[in-house]
């Protein structure tokens, strides 16, 4: 079983929809949680960065962390065709430096 | 400001050869990490260097090595290439050893034939 599980999709939604992306994890030591967006043939681009539990909002994006359930989410409001990409969750623990553990990514397609 | 830059962007090598990949971090960033991303999977951690010292190593064979230079740029070296080494190699930088977000470059796509 992988440390971080993420549904690979693809997830197809109409333009303007609210998108929910999720990851589950097994390592209770994870304290830092990130969401990255990756377009084809590009590197991952940081979207959200949170520490411990709670919610964080940035524009159309909201990240939620529920450490009791070992479950994190990314919500995208008013989705646009330009949001079509692969979304990667990543996490790390306090003593792991910059060693991130990634999920396998969810491919999102937003149709006009 | 320039982001993380990697060179070359693409590379084709033959089994058994050696390859060197290069990375320049964001200005002011002292930590560089290397990741391998196989097609259809999430990135896997290879190395972290901070202030020119190795601070972390992932589960990769000794054929993989790296170093960081006084200007904080970094090289990843892979010896005795195998077909399974074909992947996107990503470099990421951050300002500190831990607790700050990682910013990735666009990677070097390595194909081993």
Backbone of each chain as ProteinMPNN parsed JSONL, in Angstrom:
{"seq_chain_A": "XXXXXXXXXXXXXXXXXXXXXXXXXXXXXXXXXXXXXXXXXXXXXXXXXXXXXXXXXXXXXXXXXXXXXXXXXXXXXXXXXXXXXXXXXXXXXXXXXXXXXXXXXXXXXXXX", "coords_chain_A": {"N_chain_A": [[0.842, -1.198, 0.0], [0.533, 2.209, -0.867], [2.045, 5.145, 0.615], [0.756, 7.574, 0.18], [-2.301, 8.056, -1.273], [-4.052, 8.633, -4.268], [-6.711, 9.303, -6.411], [-6.432, 8.459, -9.767], [-8.009, 9.447, -11.811], [-9.182, 9.925, -15.239], [-10.758, 13.059, -14.303], [-13.556, 14.607, -15.389], [-15.117, 17.654, -15.956], [-17.67, 20.204, -16.427], [-17.077, 23.557, -17.603], [-16.934, 26.074, -15.097], [-17.805, 24.524, -13.016], [-17.568, 23.264, -9.605], [-14.678, 21.806, -8.399], [-13.508, 18.935, -6.751], [-10.734, 17.585, -5.289], [-8.847, 14.914, -3.925], [-6.779, 13.381, -1.371], [-5.573, 10.585, 0.431], [-3.687, 9.468, 3.272], [-1.188, 7.551, 5.053], [0.812, 7.946, 6.928], [1.16, 9.219, 10.015], [2.942, 11.118, 10.817], [3.193, 13.132, 8.993], [3.188, 16.598, 8.445], [3.311, 18.843, 6.855], [1.571, 19.973, 4.037], [0.88, 19.95, 0.625], [-0.305, 21.161, -2.54], [0.179, 20.661, -5.935], [0.148, 21.757, -9.325], [0.416, 20.344, -12.487], [1.205, 20.832, -15.747], [1.222, 19.29, -19.009], [4.394, 18.132, -19.926], [5.715, 19.942, -18.321], [7.151, 21.232, -15.226], [6.052, 20.583, -11.802], [3.84, 22.987, -10.375], [3.548, 25.042, -7.613], [0.571, 25.272, -5.797], [-0.862, 25.398, -3.315], [0.04, 25.558, 0.119], [0.19, 24.19, 3.228], [0.301, 23.982, 6.796], [-0.047, 21.526, 9.204], [-3.378, 20.967, 10.487], [-6.556, 22.203, 9.127], [-8.038, 24.901, 7.181], [-7.241, 26.61, 4.109], [-7.394, 29.388, 2.009], [-7.06, 30.633, -1.31], [-7.716, 32.756, -3.642], [-9.471, 31.183, -6.191], [-9.007, 28.73, -5.112], [-9.186, 26.338, -2.485], [-7.741, 24.752, 0.214], [-7.97, 21.909, 2.291], [-7.214, 20.268, 5.324], [-7.467, 17.355, 7.132], [-6.298, 15.948, 9.722], [-7.038, 14.041, 11.552], [-8.49, 12.211, 10.13], [-6.682, 11.616, 8.227], [-6.66, 12.855, 5.644], [-6.753, 14.906, 2.84], [-7.86, 17.751, 0.949], [-8.478, 19.522, -2.11], [-10.193, 22.22, -3.344], [-11.582, 23.624, -6.238], [-13.009, 26.469, -7.365], [-15.391, 27.735, -9.751], [-14.331, 26.526, -12.156], [-12.007, 26.528, -14.891], [-11.196, 26.034, -18.395], [-8.431, 26.295, -18.576], [-7.593, 25.225, -16.226], [-7.258, 22.601, -16.665], [-5.256, 19.91, -16.133], [-2.737, 17.911, -14.451], [-3.116, 17.185, -11.062], [-1.224, 17.157, -8.196], [-0.881, 15.881, -4.962], [1.171, 16.451, -2.102], [3.295, 15.713, 0.669], [5.04, 16.13, 3.828], [7.117, 15.352, 6.681], [8.107, 16.716, 9.906], [10.862, 16.257, 10.397], [11.985, 15.639, 7.992], [13.191, 17.248, 6.148], [13.348, 18.471, 2.869], [12.155, 16.287, 1.732], [9.643, 15.221, 0.013], [6.63, 13.338, -0.087], [4.769, 12.177, -2.661], [1.446, 11.915, -4.045], [0.006, 9.931, -6.724], [-1.155, 11.6, -8.549], [-3.956, 13.333, -9.998], [-5.706, 13.484, -12.956], [-7.234, 16.209, -14.405], [-9.88, 17.38, -16.401], [-11.35, 20.145, -17.795], [-14.137, 21.041, -19.437], [-15.124, 23.244, -22.054]], "CA_chain_A": [[0.0, 0.0, 0.0], [1.315, 3.436, -0.947], [1.877, 6.069, 1.737], [-0.189, 8.601, -0.226], [-3.174, 7.534, -2.321], [-4.768, 9.676, -5.002], [-7.438, 8.745, -7.541], [-5.765, 8.964, -10.97], [-8.935, 10.039, -12.762], [-9.388, 11.367, -15.341], [-11.961, 13.695, -13.813], [-14.021, 15.513, -16.422], [-16.17, 18.528, -15.442], [-17.948, 21.343, -17.31], [-16.569, 24.862, -17.181], [-17.726, 26.72, -14.06], [-18.106, 23.584, -11.932], [-16.672, 23.17, -8.454], [-13.917, 20.567, -8.474], [-12.98, 18.439, -5.481], [-9.632, 16.633, -5.452], [-8.583, 14.381, -2.596], [-5.712, 12.42, -1.104], [-5.495, 9.977, 1.752], [-2.316, 9.094, 3.595], [-1.11, 6.61, 6.168], [1.869, 8.328, 7.861], [0.653, 10.247, 10.927], [3.995, 12.113, 11.061], [3.109, 14.215, 7.999], [2.734, 17.863, 9.016], [3.247, 19.842, 5.791], [0.719, 19.448, 2.972], [0.978, 20.793, -0.554], [-0.929, 20.805, -3.809], [0.879, 21.151, -7.11], [-0.488, 21.577, -10.632], [1.43, 20.021, -13.492], [0.786, 20.756, -17.143], [1.996, 18.334, -19.786], [5.772, 18.485, -20.277], [6.195, 21.003, -17.441], [7.357, 20.834, -13.843], [4.948, 20.905, -10.89], [3.707, 24.38, -9.944], [2.944, 25.067, -6.289], [-0.716, 25.974, -5.673], [-1.239, 25.617, -1.929], [1.0, 25.027, 1.091], [-0.407, 24.334, 4.547], [0.962, 23.282, 7.902], [-0.961, 20.879, 10.147], [-4.774, 20.87, 10.075], [-7.285, 23.433, 8.901], [-8.353, 25.337, 5.821], [-6.524, 27.764, 3.563], [-8.024, 29.822, 0.769], [-6.267, 31.532, -2.148], [-8.455, 32.953, -4.882], [-10.462, 30.145, -6.471], [-8.542, 27.477, -4.534], [-9.267, 26.12, -1.051], [-7.142, 23.494, 0.666], [-8.413, 21.454, 3.605], [-6.442, 19.168, 5.898], [-8.089, 16.696, 8.277], [-5.276, 14.998, 10.165], [-7.657, 12.931, 12.295], [-8.917, 11.231, 9.125], [-5.575, 11.461, 7.27], [-7.385, 13.151, 4.402], [-6.628, 16.302, 2.427], [-8.676, 18.08, -0.217], [-8.319, 20.784, -2.828], [-11.407, 22.621, -4.056], [-11.395, 24.652, -7.246], [-14.298, 27.079, -7.702], [-15.489, 28.349, -11.08], [-13.249, 25.91, -12.918], [-11.775, 27.033, -16.238], [-10.441, 25.089, -19.24], [-7.001, 26.415, -18.275], [-7.296, 24.416, -15.04], [-7.024, 21.224, -17.106], [-3.871, 19.567, -15.793], [-2.64, 16.878, -13.42], [-2.961, 17.768, -9.74], [-0.446, 16.294, -7.32], [-0.749, 16.231, -3.558], [2.485, 16.096, -1.558], [3.356, 15.954, 2.108], [6.307, 15.797, 4.469], [7.114, 15.415, 8.136], [8.955, 17.759, 10.485], [12.285, 15.943, 10.381], [12.319, 15.048, 6.689], [13.742, 18.233, 5.235], [12.542, 18.685, 1.675], [11.751, 15.018, 1.159], [8.194, 15.172, -0.135], [6.0, 12.124, -0.59], [3.715, 12.595, -3.575], [0.463, 11.015, -4.609], [0.246, 9.648, -8.127], [-1.728, 12.641, -9.386], [-5.291, 13.21, -10.601], [-5.811, 14.26, -14.191], [-8.476, 16.963, -14.472], [-10.226, 17.988, -17.693], [-12.46, 21.086, -17.704], [-14.629, 21.193, -20.809], [-15.827, 24.52, -22.285]], "C_chain_A": [[0.88, 1.252, 0.0], [1.041, 4.315, 0.254], [0.842, 7.138, 1.432], [-0.984, 8.071, -1.416], [-3.965, 8.679, -2.951], [-5.43, 9.025, -6.203], [-6.85, 9.314, -8.83], [-6.682, 9.661, -11.964], [-8.893, 9.29, -14.086], [-10.737, 11.817, -14.79], [-12.36, 14.751, -14.836], [-15.203, 16.314, -15.889], [-16.449, 19.617, -16.46], [-17.367, 22.628, -16.732], [-17.506, 25.491, -16.158], [-18.057, 25.819, -12.888], [-17.131, 23.749, -10.769], [-16.009, 21.793, -8.496], [-13.409, 20.2, -7.087], [-11.933, 17.361, -5.764], [-9.182, 16.198, -4.069], [-7.372, 13.456, -2.557], [-5.897, 11.843, 0.293], [-4.063, 9.534, 2.003], [-2.305, 8.231, 4.845], [-0.115, 7.051, 7.241], [1.404, 9.486, 8.746], [1.695, 11.324, 11.23], [3.946, 13.272, 10.065], [2.505, 15.461, 8.628], [2.56, 18.958, 7.957], [2.512, 19.217, 4.602], [0.687, 20.446, 1.826], [0.125, 20.254, -1.689], [-0.132, 21.471, -4.931], [0.023, 20.889, -8.345], [0.622, 21.331, -11.635], [0.786, 19.923, -14.862], [1.718, 19.789, -17.875], [3.361, 18.909, -20.148], [6.316, 19.68, -19.481], [6.459, 20.439, -16.06], [6.155, 21.179, -12.984], [5.017, 22.364, -10.426], [2.961, 24.41, -8.618], [1.658, 25.893, -6.288], [-1.001, 26.359, -4.226], [-0.222, 24.933, -1.025], [0.423, 25.267, 2.475], [0.381, 23.524, 5.565], [-0.101, 22.793, 8.87], [-2.394, 20.936, 9.62], [-5.382, 22.225, 9.778], [-7.508, 23.72, 7.437], [-7.472, 26.508, 5.419], [-7.135, 28.112, 2.224], [-7.107, 30.784, 0.036], [-6.983, 31.663, -3.478], [-9.515, 31.888, -5.064], [-10.126, 28.807, -5.8], [-8.709, 27.476, -3.015], [-8.67, 24.762, -0.726], [-7.65, 23.186, 2.065], [-7.55, 20.283, 4.047], [-7.188, 18.639, 7.109], [-7.128, 15.609, 8.746], [-5.897, 13.824, 10.923], [-8.097, 11.829, 11.351], [-7.819, 10.919, 8.129], [-6.097, 11.676, 5.846], [-7.182, 14.621, 4.083], [-7.405, 16.518, 1.137], [-8.236, 19.405, -0.822], [-9.611, 21.042, -3.578], [-11.054, 23.741, -5.032], [-12.78, 25.176, -7.604], [-14.231, 27.666, -9.101], [-14.375, 27.821, -11.992], [-13.216, 26.405, -14.366], [-11.048, 25.983, -17.078], [-8.938, 25.131, -18.974], [-6.6, 25.67, -16.998], [-7.032, 22.949, -15.411], [-5.541, 20.89, -16.974], [-3.912, 18.355, -14.872], [-2.358, 17.557, -12.091], [-2.313, 16.743, -8.803], [-0.548, 16.784, -5.88], [0.63, 15.76, -3.09], [2.5, 16.428, -0.082], [4.714, 15.559, 2.662], [6.167, 15.933, 5.976], [8.137, 16.427, 8.628], [10.434, 17.494, 10.315], [12.762, 15.411, 9.038], [12.908, 16.054, 5.711], [12.807, 18.49, 4.079], [12.182, 17.386, 0.973], [10.226, 14.949, 1.165], [7.782, 13.785, -0.599], [4.784, 12.549, -1.396], [2.68, 11.498, -3.769], [0.742, 10.838, -6.089], [-0.331, 10.677, -9.082], [-3.115, 12.305, -9.889], [-5.329, 14.085, -11.835], [-7.196, 14.889, -14.263], [-8.673, 17.543, -15.87], [-11.459, 18.863, -17.488], [-12.904, 21.406, -19.122], [-15.406, 22.483, -20.963], [-17.315, 24.282, -22.531]], "O_chain_A": [[1.843, 1.348, 0.761], [-0.037, 4.26, 0.846], [0.12, 7.569, 2.331], [-0.413, 7.686, -2.437], [-4.473, 9.565, -2.263], [-4.785, 8.277, -6.938], [-6.775, 10.533, -8.977], [-6.216, 10.377, -12.851], [-8.59, 8.097, -14.077], [-11.717, 11.073, -14.804], [-11.597, 15.676, -15.115], [-16.184, 15.735, -15.422], [-15.584, 19.937, -17.274], [-17.191, 22.758, -15.52], [-18.726, 25.452, -16.321], [-18.543, 26.298, -11.864], [-16.035, 24.289, -10.919], [-16.674, 20.763, -8.611], [-12.936, 21.058, -6.342], [-12.225, 16.351, -6.403], [-9.137, 17.008, -3.143], [-6.995, 12.841, -3.555], [-6.326, 12.536, 1.215], [-3.315, 9.256, 1.065], [-3.279, 8.185, 5.596], [-0.195, 6.568, 8.371], [1.271, 10.614, 8.27], [1.365, 12.341, 11.839], [4.599, 14.294, 10.281], [1.451, 15.402, 9.263], [1.766, 19.883, 8.133], [2.791, 18.083, 4.212], [0.489, 21.643, 2.037], [-0.13, 19.053, -1.785], [0.182, 22.66, -4.884], [-0.731, 19.918, -8.396], [1.64, 22.023, -11.634], [-0.056, 19.061, -15.115], [2.832, 19.508, -17.432], [3.461, 20.041, -20.62], [7.258, 20.344, -19.913], [6.054, 19.32, -15.746], [5.319, 21.985, -13.392], [6.087, 22.896, -10.13], [1.862, 23.865, -8.51], [1.644, 27.048, -6.714], [-1.339, 27.508, -3.939], [0.309, 23.872, -1.354], [0.19, 26.412, 2.861], [1.029, 22.529, 5.241], [-0.956, 23.565, 9.304], [-2.594, 20.951, 8.405], [-4.817, 23.264, 10.122], [-7.21, 22.901, 6.567], [-7.019, 27.289, 6.256], [-7.37, 27.233, 1.395], [-6.46, 31.636, 0.646], [-6.874, 30.791, -4.34], [-10.367, 31.702, -4.196], [-10.894, 27.852, -5.917], [-8.418, 28.465, -2.343], [-9.044, 23.748, -1.315], [-7.751, 24.07, 2.915], [-7.2, 19.417, 3.246], [-7.509, 19.402, 8.02], [-7.142, 14.491, 8.232], [-5.336, 12.728, 10.932], [-8.084, 10.652, 11.711], [-7.992, 10.053, 7.271], [-5.989, 10.808, 4.98], [-7.403, 15.484, 4.932], [-7.587, 15.598, 0.34], [-7.701, 20.28, -0.142], [-10.075, 20.202, -4.35], [-10.328, 24.677, -4.695], [-13.628, 24.425, -8.087], [-13.162, 28.046, -9.581], [-13.579, 28.594, -12.526], [-14.253, 26.663, -14.977], [-10.355, 25.128, -16.526], [-8.249, 24.122, -19.127], [-5.412, 25.503, -16.719], [-6.628, 22.155, -14.561], [-4.689, 21.505, -17.615], [-4.982, 17.839, -14.553], [-1.469, 18.403, -11.996], [-2.796, 15.621, -8.647], [-0.328, 17.964, -5.607], [1.181, 14.794, -3.618], [1.792, 17.331, 0.363], [5.443, 14.77, 2.062], [5.224, 16.546, 6.477], [8.94, 16.934, 7.846], [11.198, 18.436, 10.107], [13.827, 14.799, 8.954], [13.103, 15.723, 4.542], [11.611, 18.703, 4.275], [11.932, 17.373, -0.232], [9.606, 14.656, 2.187], [8.473, 13.141, -1.389], [3.878, 13.2, -0.875], [2.988, 10.31, -3.672], [1.608, 11.51, -6.65], [-0.045, 10.648, -10.279], [-3.423, 11.148, -10.174], [-5.024, 15.277, -11.776], [-8.209, 14.192, -14.19], [-7.754, 18.123, -16.45], [-12.501, 18.371, -17.055], [-12.145, 21.971, -19.91], [-16.249, 22.806, -20.126], [-18.065, 25.234, -22.744]]}, "seq_chain_B": "XXXXXXXXXXXXXXXXXXXXXXXXXXXXXXXXXXXXXXXXXXXXXXXXXXXXXXXXXXXXXXXXXXXXXXXXXXXXXXXXXXXXXXXXXXXXXXXXXXXXXXXXXXXXXXXXX", "coords_chain_B": {"N_chain_B": [[11.795, 37.591, -11.631], [14.052, 34.88, -12.194], [13.007, 31.495, -12.298], [13.524, 28.148, -11.087], [16.033, 26.714, -12.984], [16.802, 24.237, -15.405], [19.076, 22.093, -17.117], [20.189, 19.755, -19.627], [17.085, 20.186, -21.542], [16.068, 17.995, -22.826], [17.283, 14.657, -23.319], [18.956, 11.976, -24.819], [20.169, 8.83, -24.213], [22.313, 5.895, -24.265], [21.995, 2.572, -22.982], [24.1, 1.816, -20.213], [25.676, 4.063, -20.441], [26.79, 7.262, -19.067], [25.287, 10.06, -17.373], [24.903, 13.586, -16.871], [23.054, 15.924, -15.164], [21.908, 19.277, -14.801], [21.247, 22.006, -12.545], [19.99, 25.161, -11.614], [19.198, 26.994, -8.808], [16.466, 29.056, -7.546], [17.304, 32.46, -7.09], [18.949, 33.146, -4.077], [18.027, 30.932, -2.799], [19.069, 28.172, -0.886], [18.825, 25.488, -0.742], [18.666, 22.53, -2.612], [16.821, 20.065, -4.245], [16.411, 16.832, -5.72], [14.274, 15.029, -7.884], [12.726, 12.112, -9.286], [10.505, 11.488, -11.901], [8.523, 9.158, -13.17], [6.66, 8.386, -16.089], [3.235, 8.986, -15.71], [3.221, 8.745, -12.984], [3.673, 10.053, -9.597], [6.27, 12.382, -8.54], [9.401, 11.073, -7.277], [11.51, 11.221, -4.477], [15.001, 11.863, -4.671], [17.52, 13.095, -3.835], [18.539, 15.552, -1.362], [20.252, 18.585, -1.059], [21.798, 20.909, 1.05], [23.289, 23.928, 1.767], [25.591, 22.939, 0.541], [25.921, 20.401, 1.528], [24.957, 16.96, 1.706], [21.712, 16.281, 2.659], [19.668, 14.541, 2.648], [18.605, 11.391, 1.351], [16.999, 9.429, -1.0], [15.411, 6.255, -1.824], [17.297, 5.11, -3.846], [19.64, 3.554, -6.11], [23.291, 3.292, -5.764], [24.292, 4.176, -8.12], [23.324, 6.617, -8.627], [24.228, 9.911, -7.973], [25.04, 13.097, -6.51], [25.851, 16.616, -6.306], [26.473, 19.808, -4.765], [27.284, 23.1, -5.565], [29.454, 25.954, -4.642], [27.961, 28.203, -5.454], [25.427, 27.361, -5.095], [24.19, 25.989, -7.147], [23.509, 22.806, -8.727], [24.386, 19.403, -9.533], [23.2, 16.353, -10.906], [24.212, 13.104, -11.177], [24.159, 10.122, -13.054], [25.205, 6.894, -13.32], [26.058, 4.064, -15.454], [23.633, 3.644, -17.035], [20.27, 2.438, -17.077], [17.433, 1.003, -18.821], [15.196, 1.522, -17.296], [15.756, 3.916, -16.094], [14.761, 5.91, -17.585], [12.977, 8.824, -17.534], [11.391, 11.826, -16.21], [13.453, 14.164, -14.819], [13.451, 16.11, -12.054], [14.298, 19.182, -10.585], [14.25, 20.961, -7.551], [13.985, 23.908, -5.564], [14.456, 25.564, -2.398], [14.288, 28.012, 0.254], [15.23, 27.264, 2.709], [16.337, 24.486, 4.828], [14.137, 22.977, 5.627], [10.532, 23.19, 6.003], [9.729, 25.209, 4.33], [8.119, 26.066, 1.221], [8.632, 24.018, -1.726], [9.948, 24.801, -4.909], [9.676, 23.935, -8.224], [11.651, 23.169, -11.152], [11.291, 22.843, -14.772], [12.28, 20.429, -15.508], [14.387, 17.727, -16.76], [14.062, 15.689, -19.471], [14.868, 12.432, -19.712], [15.761, 9.907, -21.878], [16.479, 6.552, -22.176], [17.96, 4.296, -24.311]], "CA_chain_B": [[12.906, 36.763, -11.17], [14.115, 33.58, -12.824], [12.687, 30.368, -11.448], [14.521, 27.082, -11.126], [16.363, 26.377, -14.368], [17.451, 22.948, -15.56], [19.605, 21.806, -18.453], [19.411, 20.129, -20.809], [15.656, 19.911, -21.414], [15.893, 16.625, -23.294], [18.535, 13.93, -23.446], [18.821, 10.569, -25.19], [21.405, 8.1, -23.915], [22.281, 4.452, -24.466], [22.252, 1.772, -21.782], [25.486, 1.724, -19.803], [26.337, 5.362, -20.45], [26.712, 8.129, -17.901], [24.624, 11.325, -17.683], [24.969, 14.656, -15.873], [21.97, 16.9, -15.278], [22.28, 20.476, -14.068], [20.149, 22.769, -11.962], [20.266, 26.427, -10.934], [18.041, 27.301, -7.966], [16.008, 30.437, -7.459], [18.288, 33.289, -6.409], [18.747, 33.232, -2.63], [17.687, 29.611, -2.255], [20.271, 27.422, -0.558], [18.52, 24.054, -0.756], [18.284, 21.944, -3.897], [16.405, 18.664, -4.16], [16.213, 16.15, -7.003], [13.187, 14.061, -7.917], [12.511, 11.377, -10.53], [9.094, 11.271, -12.186], [8.224, 8.228, -14.247], [5.411, 8.743, -16.757], [2.009, 8.525, -15.084], [3.384, 8.626, -11.534], [4.143, 11.239, -8.911], [7.729, 12.443, -8.371], [10.015, 10.341, -6.16], [12.673, 11.925, -3.939], [16.297, 11.228, -4.86], [18.511, 13.725, -2.956], [18.477, 16.953, -0.979], [21.488, 19.24, -0.648], [21.604, 22.21, 1.691], [24.605, 24.493, 2.098], [26.603, 22.089, -0.086], [26.007, 19.101, 2.187], [23.817, 16.075, 1.489], [20.842, 16.28, 3.848], [18.672, 13.481, 2.531], [18.792, 10.495, 0.214], [15.877, 8.512, -1.188], [15.704, 4.853, -2.069], [17.854, 4.958, -5.188], [20.944, 2.858, -6.054], [24.5, 4.118, -5.698], [24.581, 4.735, -9.451], [22.867, 8.006, -8.572], [24.995, 10.756, -7.062], [24.805, 14.519, -6.753], [26.66, 17.537, -5.526], [26.053, 21.205, -4.812], [28.455, 23.965, -5.712], [29.402, 27.146, -3.779], [26.896, 29.15, -5.876], [24.188, 26.619, -4.777], [23.727, 25.157, -8.253], [23.678, 21.385, -8.402], [24.444, 18.391, -10.586], [22.812, 14.982, -10.628], [24.926, 12.171, -12.029], [23.674, 8.751, -13.067], [26.134, 6.002, -14.019], [25.575, 2.746, -15.913], [22.206, 3.853, -17.264], [19.37, 1.334, -17.396], [16.209, 1.453, -19.501], [14.282, 1.992, -16.263], [16.108, 5.273, -15.664], [14.039, 6.853, -18.443], [12.035, 9.558, -16.682], [11.58, 13.272, -16.091], [14.217, 14.466, -13.611], [13.044, 17.418, -11.591], [15.059, 19.854, -9.551], [13.43, 21.894, -6.786], [14.765, 24.672, -4.6], [13.762, 26.276, -1.327], [15.203, 28.927, 0.932], [15.78, 26.65, 3.911], [16.413, 23.025, 4.796], [12.801, 22.392, 5.787], [9.492, 24.094, 6.465], [9.391, 26.196, 3.31], [7.651, 25.344, 0.027], [9.55, 23.692, -2.809], [9.613, 25.315, -6.234], [10.267, 23.021, -9.186], [11.935, 23.511, -12.528], [10.523, 22.08, -15.758], [12.824, 19.097, -15.613], [15.129, 17.174, -17.9], [13.476, 14.407, -19.88], [15.915, 11.497, -20.085], [15.35, 8.665, -22.535], [17.571, 5.591, -22.279], [17.613, 3.305, -25.338]], "C_chain_B": [[12.861, 35.408, -11.866], [13.735, 32.517, -11.811], [13.825, 29.376, -11.45], [14.772, 26.713, -12.591], [17.141, 25.074, -14.415], [17.956, 22.794, -16.99], [20.237, 20.426, -18.474], [17.931, 19.836, -20.599], [15.354, 18.481, -21.834], [17.259, 15.984, -23.502], [18.23, 12.491, -23.847], [20.176, 9.902, -24.989], [21.195, 6.617, -24.172], [22.564, 3.747, -23.139], [23.743, 1.671, -21.488], [26.231, 3.039, -19.777], [26.113, 6.11, -19.139], [26.018, 9.427, -18.316], [24.796, 12.304, -16.524], [23.874, 15.663, -16.159], [22.298, 18.073, -14.365], [21.068, 21.293, -13.653], [20.681, 24.055, -11.335], [19.053, 26.81, -10.12], [17.612, 28.752, -8.112], [17.048, 31.23, -6.661], [17.953, 33.415, -4.926], [18.381, 31.915, -1.982], [18.958, 28.801, -2.068], [20.06, 25.916, -0.584], [18.088, 23.627, -2.149], [17.943, 20.475, -3.669], [16.196, 18.126, -5.557], [15.128, 15.099, -6.858], [13.175, 13.374, -9.278], [11.015, 11.158, -10.72], [8.948, 10.38, -13.406], [6.846, 8.569, -14.797], [4.206, 8.138, -16.047], [2.076, 8.382, -13.576], [3.776, 9.972, -10.932], [5.652, 11.221, -8.767], [8.189, 11.656, -7.155], [11.322, 11.045, -5.774], [13.943, 11.133, -4.167], [17.303, 11.763, -3.833], [18.028, 15.106, -2.517], [19.87, 17.417, -0.574], [21.143, 20.611, -0.068], [22.958, 22.716, 2.14], [25.733, 23.53, 1.713], [26.793, 20.735, 0.591], [24.767, 18.269, 1.87], [23.0, 15.996, 2.779], [19.753, 15.211, 3.766], [18.92, 12.669, 1.275], [17.593, 9.558, 0.165], [16.356, 7.11, -1.504], [16.122, 4.62, -3.523], [19.235, 4.308, -5.074], [22.109, 3.835, -6.077], [24.926, 4.653, -7.065], [24.176, 6.211, -9.53], [23.716, 8.763, -7.559], [24.723, 12.216, -7.422], [25.81, 15.34, -5.979], [26.097, 18.94, -5.695], [27.297, 22.069, -4.771], [28.338, 25.201, -4.813], [28.339, 28.157, -4.179], [25.508, 28.522, -5.728], [23.59, 25.889, -5.967], [24.086, 23.707, -7.951], [23.765, 20.549, -9.664], [23.939, 17.066, -10.05], [23.513, 14.104, -11.642], [24.309, 10.784, -11.916], [24.641, 7.93, -13.914], [25.424, 4.74, -14.5], [24.076, 2.758, -16.147], [21.486, 2.574, -17.645], [18.142, 1.885, -18.107], [15.233, 2.07, -18.5], [14.606, 3.368, -15.707], [15.433, 6.333, -16.529], [12.935, 7.511, -17.628], [12.256, 11.052, -16.857], [12.299, 13.532, -14.766], [13.987, 15.925, -13.246], [13.972, 17.925, -10.502], [14.128, 20.846, -8.858], [14.317, 22.655, -5.811], [13.858, 25.291, -3.544], [14.793, 27.088, -0.557], [15.878, 28.291, 2.139], [15.799, 25.134, 3.774], [15.035, 22.382, 4.849], [11.816, 23.488, 6.161], [9.13, 25.202, 5.501], [8.981, 25.453, 2.04], [8.752, 25.126, -0.995], [9.032, 24.254, -4.127], [10.394, 24.497, -7.256], [10.616, 23.698, -10.502], [11.101, 22.647, -13.469], [11.146, 20.735, -16.101], [13.674, 18.84, -16.83], [14.502, 15.829, -18.218], [14.585, 13.526, -20.418], [15.299, 10.251, -20.696], [16.578, 7.778, -22.678], [17.148, 4.5, -23.262], [18.567, 2.128, -25.311]], "O_chain_B": [[11.788, 34.853, -12.102], [14.081, 32.605, -10.633], [14.961, 29.722, -11.776], [13.835, 26.435, -13.34], [18.02, 24.826, -13.588], [17.351, 23.292, -17.94], [20.764, 19.969, -17.46], [17.562, 19.283, -19.563], [14.481, 17.831, -21.259], [18.245, 16.652, -23.813], [17.341, 11.861, -23.275], [21.193, 10.349, -25.521], [20.065, 6.141, -24.283], [23.283, 4.268, -22.286], [24.552, 1.465, -22.393], [27.296, 3.139, -19.168], [25.377, 5.676, -18.253], [26.135, 9.855, -19.464], [24.83, 11.912, -15.358], [23.779, 16.192, -17.266], [22.885, 17.9, -13.297], [20.022, 21.279, -14.302], [21.684, 24.046, -10.621], [17.965, 26.943, -10.679], [18.307, 29.565, -8.723], [17.602, 30.732, -5.681], [16.825, 33.747, -4.559], [18.418, 31.787, -0.758], [19.811, 28.739, -2.952], [21.017, 25.153, -0.46], [17.256, 24.275, -2.784], [18.67, 19.745, -2.995], [15.846, 18.87, -6.473], [15.061, 14.378, -5.863], [13.558, 13.962, -10.289], [10.333, 10.696, -9.806], [9.216, 10.797, -14.532], [5.964, 8.994, -14.05], [4.157, 6.932, -15.808], [1.109, 7.949, -12.947], [4.155, 10.903, -11.642], [6.265, 10.158, -8.862], [7.491, 11.571, -6.145], [12.125, 11.413, -6.632], [14.003, 9.93, -3.914], [17.871, 10.996, -3.057], [17.223, 15.745, -3.195], [20.577, 16.728, 0.162], [20.326, 21.357, -0.607], [23.695, 22.003, 2.821], [26.692, 23.338, 2.46], [27.726, 20.003, 0.263], [23.662, 18.802, 1.777], [23.529, 15.687, 3.846], [19.004, 15.01, 4.722], [19.387, 13.192, 0.264], [17.219, 8.965, 1.177], [17.551, 6.818, -1.457], [15.395, 4.016, -4.31], [19.924, 4.483, -4.069], [21.952, 5.022, -6.363], [25.823, 5.492, -7.151], [24.639, 6.949, -10.401], [23.9, 8.312, -6.428], [24.236, 12.518, -8.511], [26.524, 14.833, -5.115], [25.35, 19.224, -6.632], [28.241, 21.793, -4.03], [27.264, 25.478, -4.278], [27.855, 28.902, -3.327], [24.52, 29.094, -6.189], [22.567, 25.221, -5.814], [24.863, 23.421, -7.04], [23.279, 20.942, -10.724], [24.204, 16.695, -8.906], [23.413, 14.342, -12.846], [23.979, 10.326, -10.821], [24.866, 8.237, -15.084], [24.343, 4.393, -14.024], [23.336, 1.984, -15.54], [21.987, 1.748, -18.407], [17.84, 3.075, -18.016], [14.528, 3.027, -18.822], [13.827, 3.929, -14.936], [15.526, 7.525, -16.235], [12.06, 6.829, -17.094], [13.175, 11.487, -17.551], [11.799, 13.155, -13.707], [14.285, 16.84, -14.015], [14.377, 17.177, -9.612], [13.311, 21.495, -9.511], [15.289, 22.107, -5.292], [12.667, 25.511, -3.766], [15.999, 26.885, -0.692], [16.958, 28.715, 2.551], [15.354, 24.57, 2.775], [14.791, 21.367, 4.197], [12.209, 24.575, 6.583], [8.302, 26.055, 5.824], [9.44, 24.336, 1.801], [9.677, 25.928, -1.12], [7.839, 24.191, -4.421], [11.616, 24.379, -7.168], [9.974, 24.663, -10.915], [10.303, 21.822, -13.023], [10.593, 19.983, -16.904], [13.686, 19.61, -17.791], [14.418, 14.946, -17.364], [15.177, 13.827, -21.454], [14.425, 9.619, -20.102], [17.595, 8.196, -23.232], [16.114, 3.858, -23.08], [18.425, 1.199, -26.107]]}, "name": "protein", "num_of_chains": 2, "seq": "XXXXXXXXXXXXXXXXXXXXXXXXXXXXXXXXXXXXXXXXXXXXXXXXXXXXXXXXXXXXXXXXXXXXXXXXXXXXXXXXXXXXXXXXXXXXXXXXXXXXXXXXXXXXXXXXXXXXXXXXXXXXXXXXXXXXXXXXXXXXXXXXXXXXXXXXXXXXXXXXXXXXXXXXXXXXXXXXXXXXXXXXXXXXXXXXXXXXXXXXXXXXXXXXXXXXXXXXXXXXXXXXX"}
